[in-house]
Amino acid sequence: MRASVTPGADYAPRRYLAAPRRPPDARRRGTEILGGLAAVALTVQALAAPAVLLAAGALIAVGRLSRWRASWLLFPLVLSTWWLGEEGLRTAVAALASGSARLVSAERAVAMRPDRLLHPGTLGASPARWLPPQLPVALAAGTAEAAVILLAWWYRRGRPPWRPGILAVARGRVAAAGLRAGRSVTADGCAVGVTATGRRAELTWKAAESGVVVTGYDDRELAGPAAAVLCAAIRRRKTVVVIDLRATPRPSGLSRQAATMGTRLGVPVTALSAAPGDVTRVIGRAVSEREVVVAAADAAGSAGRAAIGALTAVLTRLRDVGLRADCVAVIAACEQENPATMAALLSVAADTGTAVLLLTTSPACAAGLADSGTTTIACGSLPPLWLQRLAGLPPASQDAAGHDLDAAGQQHGRSRWARAAGGLTSGELAIMPAGGRTVVRARAVTIDVRASR
């Protein structure tokens, strides 16, 4: 029996083999052109001016390994300038030109006759005679080249964690000692940490009026910035309302710290009950008398919810009559409350000049609040998924239009939180103002409530 072949039964050709290649985009083409020019410049320097290449390579290696700021390149620049003044600019340039010409001539001779490479007189003279006069120009040119390459590298890859200098370390120890003793008051707000340069990381009261979200993996790390804000507010004699929404049978550490600070600084402290009428009256009196009100966590969580409703009602009355409240409200475990209630509180707080500090360990709640225009403070080491949500990225590696986001695309601008806060460790924090591009990284300092006075 003859076997028959059915037309079209063969395998279909693979489509990806016949698909046309996509033309490279302008950015990739520009990168390739710059890479080619850099290779040409490197080859020319290696053949004609190896002293410049060696100086630039040494400075680049020092800058990459030491993690010093770019300002350290001023030292070799000043040294080369002084050296040029001593030797003479024309003499140094003439020495560099003659040395390059002699080297190129020797390389040409070696290329024509390779056996001359072993001849001791190929260069015409010992390098100890013609190399020192051109070192000042080589050092100056190498410093400029190293500055360009290092700045381009830091712009492309992101700035590394700078190594603090001696002055920064001394200034940081003084600032940390002051924060540890409870001196967190600044001219426009409060200090919540110490930066790598030794300065205090400041949170202004004006920025806190739009809301501040303090998020992290552990509740104990959230208490550091909250305690700094509470200490500064009590020292400024602001009305302080501390609300804990966690359903625990015993008071939280934040409530105890607020009560202790108020007692040591001579401010009346009032503990709230769950009765709605009493809560409204107590908060209204505290706003007018500038007192400290604490709604500690209870088993049912009713005291905290009643306090939020009463605070919103009091602030609404003040807004209706055109008054402002010099008040600071700290709400722990804000993910336990209805988002609509929190949105209403933030709205009336912004109208009355009330600073609201929201503490949460929920990434979804922190991302939702960050999208509403609040300042975000990330505390401690956070998972990558958490940072993506804070940066506004969906859980999957796709953007809102459905396009894939590779690691380079996420690093190039869509996830500034992942760039700036991705290297956080335990005991560190990062502050990003609402709508701002600058992320301030700092070291958290635990306030000793017993030492504050």
PyMOL commands that set and color helices and strands:
alter all, ss='L'
color gray80, all
select helices_A, chain A and resi 15-18+26-48+50-66+70-87+89-112+114-118+127-130+132-157+166-180+205-208+219-235+253-264+276-289+302-320+334-336+339-352+363-370+384-390+407-414+416-420+449-451
alter helices_A, ss='H'
color red, helices_A
select strands_A, chain A and resi 189-195+200-204+212-216+239-244+269-271+292-295+327-332+355-360+375-379+428-432+440-443
alter strands_A, ss='S'
color yellow, strands_A
deselect
rebuild
show_as cartoon
